[in-house]
């Protein structure tokens, strides 16, 4: 696997992590959360001689989707997202694009995915994990062979995604993390939507301590 991380300045003044993953042999490639700065993304795709197969959206928020339409126009690729995210992308008040300078941005996905679905890039396999909480359609991608997790805005280093946004729910995000992510192998590397990477073993103590307080 080839993995490239691009840090994209978003419209909210933050930096969003955009990931490019590629099967080295077939050159089949997926871009995860193209937040913007499509020139930078296309430049890396060209360096990799990439065959862009998929554009995957971990959730609907504008700081993760700002470059989707332009990237698809320039390089092709099917837009994939969890079915709840697909619905949320149709409402700028839920995707928050109205509030961050992307007025009226509506995205139609090409294929809707569900929890447990498998996405293939050449010999690479990624499993969709539906992780509602930050949004109702939040999802992660897990590659068992490489022990990698792309966690979107569900799980960050030392914390979790905020829930004071449309379709957000605190109990849901904690349940998603404790029941679906903390059961992954300790050595799994977590690549979040913002900030630095982490590992499941580093995050487990937080949720072991937090869970009793929620019972």
N, C-alpha and C positions, 0 to 999 in steps of 0.2 A: 504493500500500500504506500502511496505517496500522499502525504498530508501537508497542506499549507494553511496557515492561519493569517488572515488579513484583518488588520484593525481599521475599521471604517468609521470616520467621523459622521455622526448622525445629526439629524435636524434638531435634536433636543439638547445638543451640546455635550453629549456623552460619546463614548466610543463603543461600537458594536463589533463583536467578533464574527467575522464571516469565514467559513471553512470551505476549503476545496479538497475533496478526497478523490483519489484516482486509483483504478486498477492498473498497475504499471504495465502489464502485458498487453491488454486490450485497449488501453487509453480511455476506457469508459470512465466518465467523471461526473461527480455530483457537487453542486454548490449549495451550501447550507446557509440560509439567511443572508442573501445579498442586500445589505442595508442601503447601499448607495455607492458612489465612486466607482461606477461601472468600468471606467477606463482602467482602473487598477486591477479589477477582477479579470477583465478581458486580457490584459497584458500577461497575467499569470497563466491564464488558460492557454494563451498562445505559446508561452515558454514551455508549457507541458505538452504541447501538441495535442490538446485535449479534445476528445469527442464528448461534448456536453450532453449527457443523457437525462439528468434530472436537476431540477431546482427544488430543494426541499425547504419548506417553511415550518419552523418549530412552533410558531404561533402567529397571531395576526397583527401584532403591533407595528406601527409605522417605522420605528427605528430598526426593524428587521426586514422590512419589505420594500424599502424605497427604491431599490435598484432592479426589482423583479422584472418589470415590463421591458425596460431597456435591455437588460441582459438577455431576455428571451428573444427580443427582436434581433439582436446582434449575433447571438450564438446558438439559438434554438434551445432544445431541452424541454421536457415536460415538467410542469409545475405540480408538485405533490404537497399535500397537507392533510392532516387529520380532518375528518368530515365536519367536526364542529368548527375548526379553524376555517374551513372552506365557507361556512355560513357567516362566520364573523368577518371575513374579508369583504363581504358585500355591504357592510354597514360601517361607514367612516366614524360613527360615534362609538363603536366598539373597538375598531382598529386604532382609534385615536389619531388617525391621519389628519382629521380636521383641525386638530389642536397643535400640530407640529409643522405646519407649512406645506402639507401634502394634500391640500384641499381637494376633496372629491375622488381621491385615489381608491378605486375599486378593482380588485383582482379576482379573476376567474381561474380556478385551478383546473388542471387537465385531468387529474385523478385524485380521488379521495381515498385516504387510507384509514385503517382501523388498528386498534391495539392488537399486536401479534403479527401483523402483516410483515412480509419479508421484501426487502428491496435489494436487487442484485446489480452490482457493477462488475462485469467480468466474473472473476472468481470470488469477489468480496460479497459478503452478505450482511445486511443491516436489518435489525428487528425494530419495528415501531413499538414504542412504549407510550401509551396514552397517560399523560400526567397532568390532569386538570388541577387547577388551583390558582396559578398566576392568571390563566384564562381557562375557559371551559374546554378549549381545544388544544391546550399545550401538549406537546409530545417530545420525546427524546428518541434518538437513534443509537442503538447498541450494536457494536460489532464484536461478537463473542471471540472470534479467532484472534483479533488484535487486542481485545480487552480495552475497547475505547467506547466512551459514552459522550454523545453530543447532547447537552442537557438544556439548550435554549435558556429560557429565563425561569426554569423550574428550580434548578440547584446551582448555587454559586459556591465559591470558596468561602466557607465559614457562615453561610446564610442561605436564604431561599428567596424566591421571587416575591415581590410585593403583591398584595392582594386587594389593595384599595383602588381597583380599576374595574371597568365593566366586565362582568362574568367572573371576577376573581373571588376566591373563597379560601380563607386561611386553613380551615379544617381539611379541605380538599388537598391543598398543596402539601401539608404535613403528611397526610395519608399517602399521597402519591410517592413522596420521598421515602417514607419509612417502609411502606409495603412493596414498592416496586423497584426502587433504586438501591436502597441499603441492603437488599438481598443479593446484589451482584457481587462478583468476586472482589475481595479487598484490593487487589492490585489493579482494578479497573481505573484507567485515567479518565477524568471528567473534563471535558472541554465545554465551558459555559458560554452563554451569549454575551457576557460582559466579564471583564476582569481576567485574572490568571487561572490557569488550570489547577486541578487538585486531584485527589485520589479518593476512592470510596472509603478506604481505611482511615483517611484523615477526617472525613466528615461523620463517620459513624458515632463517635463519642457525643457529638452535639445532639443527635437525635435520640440516643439512648438516655441522655440526661433530660431531654425535653419531653419525651413521650409520657413519663409518669405524671408530669404536671398537667397533661391534657386529659388524663383518665378521670 
